[in-house]
Amino acid sequence: MKLYFQKIGNGQKILLAFHGIGQDFLCFQHFAETFSNVYTIYAFDLPFHGKNIVDNANQVSENEVITKSIWKDFLVTFLAENQIETFSVIGFSMGGRFALATVEAFPKRIESMTLVSPDGISEHPIYAFATRFSLTRKIFKYVIFQEEKLLSFTKFFAKMRIVPESSIRFALRMLDTPTKKKQVFQSWTGFRYLKFNLKKLAEQINNEKISVTIFTGKYDTILPSEKVLPLATKLPNAQLITLEAGHTKILDKVVEYLKKNDKML
C-alpha cells in the first residue's frame, strides 16, 4: 500500500496527521502552517481519499479493507524511507482510528497522541450493524446507493430518535453525490478491522508514558464527548478538553486554543 502525503513545516517535532472522512491532507493545512516552526507535519490522504481515490465509479466493493497489519507494514516502510525514529500523531474524526492503530503498532516510538473528536473508541450500533457481516454490508450498499431508500432510513432514524437530526443532516451532506456515497461506503467497510482492545491499548500508553490530549466539541453530535470516555477514563494522565465547537469547526478551535494558551501537543 502507498499513500499520498504532504510534508509541511520544518520544526524539530515530527507529527503524523490523519484527517476525517470525506477530507484530505488539507484538513490540517491551517494547523500545519500555524505551527510550522514547531512541527514537521506529514499530513496524509488516507485510503479512498484525496489522491488515493481510484476512479472506478462502477466498482464498489466491501472487500477492500485496511487491516492493522497492512497499516503497520505501510508505516514501517514510510518511517524508514523518511528516517523517522520517534514521532507524534494527531487524528481527527475517522483519522482517530489511524492514530490509535499507529500508537498500538509503535508504542515505544510515540511521543504524544492528540485525538480530535475521534472515531474508533466507541462503536455506534448502526456502524456495527452495517459493516460487521457480509449480508448487512450488502444491505448497507443497497441502501446507500438508492436515494429513496436512504431518505426513508434517515427519516426513520430521526423519527425514532436513534440519531440526532443534526447528525442526519451531516450524513446527507456526506452522501449527496455518487462519489461521496462510494467514499463513505468504502471507508465504513474498509476500516472495519481498525478496532481496539481499549484496556490493552491503555496499558501500552500508560507504560510508555505517552502524552495524550483529547479534544471534543461541546456541540458535536457526530462524535460527542462521552464517546471518548471508555479510553479517557483508563488514562489518568490524559488531558480531556471540551471546546465551544461542533464537529466540522473543531480543528480551527483546537488551533485557537493552542495559540491562546501557548501550548504545544
C-alpha positions as CSV (number, residue, x, y, z in Angstrom):
1,M,0.0,0.0,0.0
2,K,1.1,3.5,-0.8
3,L,-0.5,6.8,0.4
4,Y,0.0,10.3,-0.8
5,F,1.1,12.7,1.9
6,Q,2.2,16.4,2.1
7,K,5.1,17.4,4.2
8,I,4.6,20.8,5.8
9,G,6.8,22.8,8.2
10,N,10.4,22.5,9.4
11,G,10.0,22.1,13.1
12,Q,12.1,19.6,15.1
13,K,9.0,17.6,16.3
14,I,7.6,15.1,13.8
15,L,3.8,14.9,13.7
16,L,1.8,12.4,11.5
17,A,-1.7,13.8,10.8
18,F,-4.8,11.8,9.8
19,H,-7.9,13.5,8.5
20,G,-11.6,12.8,8.8
21,I,-14.0,11.1,6.3
22,G,-14.6,12.9,3.1
23,Q,-11.5,15.1,3.6
24,D,-7.8,15.0,2.5
25,F,-4.5,16.3,3.8
26,L,-5.8,19.9,3.5
27,C,-7.8,19.3,6.7
28,F,-4.5,20.0,8.6
29,Q,-3.2,22.8,6.3
30,H,-4.1,25.6,8.7
31,F,-2.8,23.8,11.7
32,A,0.4,22.9,10.0
33,E,1.1,26.4,8.7
34,T,0.3,27.9,12.1
35,F,2.8,25.7,13.9
36,S,5.3,25.1,11.0
37,N,8.2,26.3,13.2
38,V,7.5,23.7,15.8
39,Y,6.5,20.7,13.8
40,T,7.4,18.9,10.6
41,I,4.0,17.6,9.7
42,Y,3.3,14.7,7.4
43,A,-0.4,15.1,6.5
44,F,-1.8,12.0,4.8
45,D,-4.5,11.4,2.3
46,L,-6.0,8.3,3.8
47,P,-7.2,5.3,1.7
48,F,-10.1,6.1,-0.6
49,H,-9.5,9.8,-0.1
50,G,-7.7,12.6,-1.9
51,K,-5.1,11.5,-4.4
52,N,-5.6,7.9,-3.2
53,I,-9.0,7.7,-4.9
54,V,-9.2,5.2,-7.7
55,D,-11.5,6.4,-10.4
56,N,-13.6,3.3,-11.0
57,A,-17.1,4.6,-10.0
58,N,-18.8,1.5,-11.3
59,Q,-16.8,-0.8,-9.0
60,V,-17.7,-0.6,-5.3
61,S,-16.5,-3.5,-3.2
62,E,-16.8,-4.2,0.5
63,N,-13.8,-6.4,0.3
64,E,-11.2,-3.6,0.1
65,V,-10.0,-3.5,3.7
66,I,-7.2,-1.9,5.7
67,T,-6.1,-4.3,8.5
68,K,-3.8,-3.4,11.3
69,S,-1.1,-5.5,9.8
70,I,-1.4,-3.7,6.4
71,W,-1.3,-0.3,8.2
72,K,1.8,-1.3,10.3
73,D,3.6,-2.6,7.2
74,F,2.9,0.7,5.4
75,L,4.2,2.7,8.3
76,V,7.4,0.6,8.8
77,T,8.3,1.4,5.2
78,F,7.2,5.1,5.5
79,L,9.2,5.7,8.7
80,A,12.3,4.0,7.3
81,E,12.2,6.0,4.0
82,N,11.8,9.3,5.8
83,Q,14.3,8.4,8.5
84,I,11.9,9.0,11.3
85,E,12.6,7.4,14.7
86,T,10.3,9.0,17.2
87,F,7.2,11.0,16.4
88,S,3.7,12.1,17.5
89,V,0.3,11.6,15.9
90,I,-2.9,13.6,15.6
91,G,-6.2,12.2,14.3
92,F,-9.5,14.0,13.6
93,S,-12.8,12.1,13.4
94,M,-12.2,8.9,11.3
95,G,-8.5,9.7,11.4
96,G,-8.7,8.8,15.1
97,R,-8.7,5.1,14.1
98,F,-5.4,5.6,12.3
99,A,-3.9,7.5,15.2
100,L,-4.9,4.7,17.6
101,A,-3.7,2.0,15.2
102,T,-0.3,3.8,14.9
103,V,0.1,4.0,18.7
104,E,-0.8,0.4,19.1
105,A,1.8,-0.6,16.4
106,F,4.6,1.6,17.7
107,P,4.1,2.4,21.4
108,K,7.8,2.8,22.1
109,R,8.3,5.3,19.3
110,I,5.4,7.6,20.1
111,E,5.9,10.8,22.0
112,S,2.3,12.1,22.1
113,M,-1.1,11.4,20.7
114,T,-3.7,14.0,20.0
115,L,-7.3,13.0,19.2
116,V,-9.8,15.5,18.0
117,S,-13.5,14.3,18.1
118,P,-12.1,10.8,17.4
119,D,-13.7,7.8,15.8
120,G,-12.6,4.4,16.8
121,I,-13.1,4.4,20.6
122,S,-16.8,3.8,20.8
123,E,-18.7,2.0,18.0
124,H,-22.2,3.2,17.1
125,P,-24.7,0.2,16.8
126,I,-25.6,1.4,13.3
127,Y,-21.9,1.2,12.2
128,A,-21.5,-2.2,13.7
129,F,-24.7,-3.5,12.0
130,A,-23.8,-2.0,8.6
131,T,-20.2,-3.4,8.5
132,R,-19.8,-6.5,10.6
133,F,-21.4,-9.1,8.5
134,S,-21.4,-9.9,4.7
135,L,-25.2,-9.7,4.5
136,T,-25.5,-6.4,6.3
137,R,-22.7,-4.9,4.2
138,K,-24.8,-5.8,1.1
139,I,-27.8,-4.2,2.7
140,F,-25.8,-1.1,3.5
141,K,-24.5,-0.9,0.0
142,Y,-28.0,-1.3,-1.5
143,V,-29.5,1.4,0.8
144,I,-26.7,4.0,0.4
145,F,-26.9,4.0,-3.4
146,Q,-30.7,4.1,-3.5
147,E,-31.8,7.6,-2.9
148,E,-35.4,6.8,-1.9
149,K,-34.3,4.0,0.5
150,L,-31.6,6.2,2.0
151,L,-34.1,9.0,2.7
152,S,-36.6,6.6,4.2
153,F,-33.9,5.2,6.5
154,T,-32.7,8.6,7.7
155,K,-36.3,9.8,8.3
156,F,-36.9,6.6,10.4
157,F,-33.8,7.1,12.4
158,A,-34.7,10.8,13.0
159,K,-38.3,9.9,14.0
160,M,-37.2,7.2,16.4
161,R,-34.5,9.5,17.8
162,I,-31.9,6.8,17.1
163,V,-29.7,9.5,15.5
164,P,-29.9,13.3,16.2
165,E,-31.4,15.4,13.4
166,S,-28.1,17.4,13.1
167,S,-26.3,14.1,12.5
168,I,-28.8,13.2,9.9
169,R,-28.2,16.5,8.1
170,F,-24.4,16.0,8.3
171,A,-24.8,12.4,6.9
172,L,-26.9,13.6,4.0
173,R,-24.3,16.2,3.1
174,M,-21.7,13.5,3.1
175,L,-23.9,11.4,0.7
176,D,-25.1,14.0,-1.8
177,T,-23.1,12.7,-4.8
178,P,-22.3,9.2,-6.1
179,T,-18.6,9.8,-5.5
180,K,-19.2,10.7,-1.8
181,K,-21.5,7.7,-1.4
182,K,-18.8,5.4,-2.7
183,Q,-16.2,7.1,-0.4
184,V,-18.4,6.7,2.7
185,F,-19.2,3.1,1.8
186,Q,-15.6,2.1,1.2
187,S,-14.4,3.9,4.4
188,W,-17.0,2.4,6.6
189,T,-16.5,-1.1,5.3
190,G,-12.8,-0.8,4.5
191,F,-11.8,0.4,8.0
192,R,-13.9,-2.0,10.0
193,Y,-10.9,-4.0,11.2
194,L,-9.4,-1.0,12.9
195,K,-10.9,-1.8,16.3
196,F,-9.1,-1.8,19.6
197,N,-8.9,-3.6,22.9
198,L,-9.0,-0.4,25.0
199,K,-7.7,-2.0,28.1
200,K,-4.6,-3.3,26.4
201,L,-4.1,-0.1,24.4
202,A,-4.4,2.0,27.6
203,E,-1.8,-0.2,29.3
204,Q,0.6,0.4,26.4
205,I,0.0,4.2,26.6
206,N,0.5,4.3,30.3
207,N,3.5,2.0,30.4
208,E,5.3,4.1,27.7
209,K,4.2,7.4,29.3
210,I,2.8,8.6,26.0
211,S,1.3,12.1,26.4
212,V,-2.4,12.1,25.4
213,T,-4.7,15.1,24.7
214,I,-8.3,14.5,23.6
215,F,-10.3,17.4,22.2
216,T,-14.1,17.2,21.9
217,G,-16.8,19.6,20.9
218,K,-19.5,20.8,23.2
219,Y,-22.0,20.9,20.3
220,D,-20.7,17.9,18.5
221,T,-23.5,15.4,17.8
222,I,-21.5,13.2,15.4
223,L,-18.8,12.2,17.9
224,P,-19.9,13.7,21.3
225,S,-17.7,13.9,24.4
226,E,-19.0,10.8,26.0
227,K,-17.7,8.6,23.1
228,V,-14.1,9.1,24.3
229,L,-14.7,8.1,27.9
230,P,-14.1,4.4,27.5
231,L,-10.5,5.2,26.7
232,A,-10.0,8.5,28.5
233,T,-11.0,7.1,31.9
234,K,-8.2,4.5,31.6
235,L,-5.6,7.2,31.0
236,P,-5.1,9.0,34.3
237,N,-2.6,11.5,32.8
238,A,-4.6,12.3,29.7
239,Q,-5.9,15.8,29.1
240,L,-9.6,15.9,28.1
241,I,-10.5,19.3,26.7
242,T,-14.0,20.3,25.6
243,L,-14.2,23.3,23.2
244,E,-17.1,25.5,22.1
245,A,-17.5,23.8,18.8
246,G,-19.4,21.4,16.7
247,H,-17.9,18.6,14.6
248,T,-16.9,20.5,11.5
249,K,-15.2,23.5,13.1
250,I,-13.4,21.9,16.0
251,L,-10.0,21.7,14.3
252,D,-10.0,25.5,13.9
253,K,-10.9,25.7,17.6
254,V,-8.0,23.5,18.5
255,V,-5.6,25.9,16.7
256,E,-7.2,28.8,18.6
257,Y,-6.9,27.0,21.9
258,L,-3.3,26.1,21.4
259,K,-2.3,29.7,20.3
260,K,-4.3,31.3,23.2
261,N,-2.8,29.1,25.8
262,D,0.7,28.9,24.3
263,K,0.6,25.1,24.3
264,M,2.0,22.5,22.0
265,L,0.9,18.9,21.5
